[in-house]
Each structure stands twice: as C-alpha cells, then as structure tokens.
C-alpha cells in the first residue's frame, strides 16, 4: 500500500490523530489547545486556541531553514511571453515591502482589502502581504467592469472597516465607489497602484484614492 493510501486511510479512520500529527509540520505562535473542539457541536472548530501566520509558513520559514535561494514562485505567461522567477528570499523581500505599503495606508488586522489585478506575481505578493499583517483579502478578477467591481467593494465594506483597493497600474481607472449602507459611516477606499512590468514607461506606484 502506497504512502498516499496509508495517509488517506489514517485521515478517515482517525482524523484527530492525523491532523494532530500535521500540526507538528506548521510553525505556530501558539499551539492549539485541542485538535478538534467539539464543545459546540455541531459547530466544530479545528485547532482551537492556535495562533499562526500563513505568510510566515508560506515564505519566511523557508528562508529561515536555508531554502532562501530555492524557486518559490514561477510566473510564465503564454499571453505576453513574460517569464519571471522569485526565490523565497526575493519573495519575502517583496511581500514585506508591500505589507509596509499597506500598513502605511492604515491597513491593519481585520481590515478588508480588495485585490483587482490580472494573474501576475504582484497579485500573489499582495495576498501574502495581507496575510502577513492580518488583513482579509478579496480577489476580484481583473477583467471585471466597473459595476461588477463596485458591487464587490460595496460588499466588502461593512460598518467600521477600512477598504483597501489594489489595482494593476496598466489597467484603466474603473471609477468605482464604496457606498455606505443605511446607518453606516462613509467608507473611504484607499488605493495602492501596482506597477506591472508591461505598464507604460514612467508609470509608478502611488498611494491615494481611486
């Protein structure tokens, strides 16, 4: 019996034992108190009490463990013919820099960030940066028109939360808005405009409102 079949069988026969073992392969700020919390059944909670950072687990720890020069992200576009490779060290640098940009715009834990980009490495970097600072990200397909994008920004903007809006510098300004719901205070979206390698000469990164 192969390793996959054994692992699958273990996960079915003893899910708590299986996932309890998987916990050891993750870096935690605080280990879970229990693997599966059944105290509010049928509303179960996995890894109750545990605290971790998914960005650290996806990027930082590989640099820490000596794999910094290993390829972490390979971008190969059949549309533009562009090809780029990021090592874990390079990816960490880009993610940390953009996390700093988000913090500079006032984004913090629990804030909602809308990412409006095509499938480029910067989209992945933006998602990891959100995870790094504890922000919630919502990815909107870069081909959506203004009304569809506006609807998703409105949906991500409940009372008391800041909306971050990230778009590719090469895209036209969609002219979107984020209307407050009844009784909500106005929500003022912040924008971080990301330069794409294929953007026109002179295009850069900026912070402001769309």
LINDA-V579987 format. One record per backbone hydrogen bond with DSSP energy under -0.5 kcal/mol. CO is the residue of the C=O (numbers start at 1). NH is the residue of the N-H. Records with the same first field share a line. If there is no record, write none. Layout:
CO=NH / NH
This chain:
2=6
3=7
4=8
5=9
6=10
7=11
8=12
9=13
10=14
14=18
15=19
16=20
17=21
18=22
19=23
21=24
22=25
23=26
26=28
30=51
35=47
36=38
37=45
38=41
40=43
42=44
45=37 / 48
47=50
48=33 / 34
51=29 / 30
53=57
54=58
55=59 / 60
56=61
59=62 / 63
60=63 / 64
61=65
62=67
63=66
67=70
68=89
70=88
73=75 / 86
74=76
75=84
76=78
77=81
82=77
84=75
86=72 / 73
87=91
88=92
89=93
90=94
91=95
92=96
93=97
94=98
95=99
96=100
97=101
98=102
99=103
100=104
101=105
102=107
103=106
108=111
111=136
112=164
113=115 / 138
114=116 / 166
115=117 / 140
116=168
117=142
118=120
120=123 / 124
121=125
122=126
123=127
124=128
125=129
126=130
127=131
128=132
129=133
130=134 / 135
131=134
134=110
136=113
138=115 / 140
140=117
141=144
145=149
146=150
147=151
148=152
149=153
150=154
151=155
152=156
154=157
158=161
162=112 / 164
163=190
164=114
165=192
166=116
167=194
168=171
178=187
181=184
186=188
187=189
190=165
191=208
192=167 / 194
193=206
194=169
196=199
200=203
206=193
208=191
